Structures are given as structure tokens and as C-alpha cells.
């Protein structure tokens, strides 16, 4: 039987004293054996935590003891092993970064649609259905017929909306737009942004994909594939059962069983998505790290992965790759626009 309870949570609410909340929340989590990541900002709280059932309940009770978080909701699932390596309670400018500070999801978000009503909405031919997650998440699963904006980060979403609202754009003259994301938080901001841009009928999936997969039977589901999650489970399917994807330890990209058969896949070192992105020095470090992981596994000891500097180096390389892709797309759009004029 699974022993680790995983709780995903968020709430947009004004927290002027969010900095002072950091240490007490960290202490409560630590005291109850809870790990994961929680983000605090003036606009609210967001994160996923895991631990023993009693520990998770204690942390949630503590958070809800703050009147501003009394209505905080969360989604639960179970894991066979702890899906996080450490505990982090971080202070941020935004709990999900879009880069449009004037947006207020607490008052401007679109209309919620419960999972049991979602199929009817997205089957309406007059509704544009948009997956607001990043491209690498969309590639492993999405709703049938949904639009993939192909963003590398959520900060690119406003630019996509602007481009698709112009002549010949997907959103031009469209009255109804339905959006969805993993747990619902990005949809709160994306629907609020669309409303600020003049879209009136904007909807989003309440509880996100995770709630849909948890509550809608597979035989009635319009979901195709698996859903990426930001922990060591990597992906989940219907009923929130663990999926088939694993994580590339070099670039953090989700890998399918087919990806892991590629000649470019070397456990802990490279994959089809990043095999040409690393220096010889990085590859040597990755191989040494993987060797230590294997040795720890043989001793039945726990190895938490790459040293912090290697993790940061891998993340920087992935972000730079994403920036280059974004620059290339912008350049292509500019050239297309110039040709049209």
C-alpha cells in the first residue's frame, strides 16, 4: 500500500506579510516530515508537498488556520516512495510567473467548469480550447483537439495571445475560449489575462487536469496520453496512477519508453532532447554522478542526485535552449509579418 500522501495546492489571495510566513511554514513542514516546494508571494501561495498522511494533514490545518487561507483547497494522490528530495519554502514575486503584474486572478479569473461538465464545453465547435502549459508538458498528453501555444515558459503566453488575436489568428473574433492546465493555477492567470484583453466568455477547468483524471472515468474521458507532474513521479494517468515517463537527469525533459530506446539516451547523462547540448566536462560530471547513484542503489542507500552546481548548470542550459527557440519563433513571425505587408 502507498504510504506517501502528495498534496497539490494553491490560492490567489493578498498576503502582505508573506515574507514573515516563510519560516513558520518551513518549521511546521519540517516538524511533520513533509517535503516538497511551497511558493509564497504577495498574490498568494502555490506548491506541492508530500509526506505521511498525518504530516500533510497537520501542515494543511496550519495553513488554513490563517483566515486568509481558510478556504484553501488541495488535490491528493499517493506515491509509493517520497517524490521529493528536500523541503523548500521560497519567496517569489509571483506564485506562477507570467510577468503581467497588474493582473488580479482573485477577482478577474474566468468561469470555472467542473470536470463532469468539461467534455460538453470542449465538444462545442464554437469554443477554442487552449492548453496553457509549456510545450514539453503538452507533448506527452492533452485533450483531443486542444491548441498547443508551444510556449517554453508561461511568460510567453501574453505574446501568444497578442499574435493569435490579430488577423488570421486562432483567437480572432472568437467569443468562447476554454483553458486548462495541470492543477488550475496557470488557468487562473491566463483567463484573467484574456478578460483584461476584452474576451468575455472565458472558461477554465476547475481543479485542472489532475482533478479531471481523478474523477472522470477512462471510458468517458477525452484526455489522450499522460499528464506531466512536477515531482519524481514525472507523469500520471487516469485515476492519478503513475505513468510511464521518466525524467532525463541532464535536462529534466520527460522521456517516454520510446525515448529511452534511443541511441542518444544514456541514463543520467543525455537523451534525444539534449544529447548535443552538453560540454565534454558536463558529460563527465553527469557520468560520475550516475555512477554514484548506481553505487548508492546497490548499497540500498539514498542518493539525492546531482550536486547543486550541476543541477543549476543543467537548468541554465535548458533555459538557454528555450530562449533560443523563442527567439527563433519571434524572428520567423517577424519575417512572416514583413512578407505579408
Buried (B, 14 or more C-beta within 10 A) or exposed (E): EEEBBBBBBBBBBEBEEBEEBBEEBBEBBEEBBBBBBBBBBBBBBBBBBBBBEEBBBBBBEBBBEBEBBEEBBBBBBBBEEBBBBEBBBEEBEBBBBBBBEEBBBBEBBBEBBEBEEBBEBBEEEEBBBBBBBBBBBBBBBBBEEBBBBBBBBBBBBBBBBEBBBEEEBBBEEBEBBBBBBBBBBBBBBBBBBBBBEEBEBBBBBBBBBBBBBBEBEEEEBBBEBBBBBBBBBBBBBBEBEBBBBBBBBBBBBBBBEEBBEBEEBBBBBBBBBBBEBBEEEBBEBBBBBBEBBEEEEEEEEEBEBBEEEBBEBBEEBBEEBBEEBBEEBEEEEEEEEEEEE
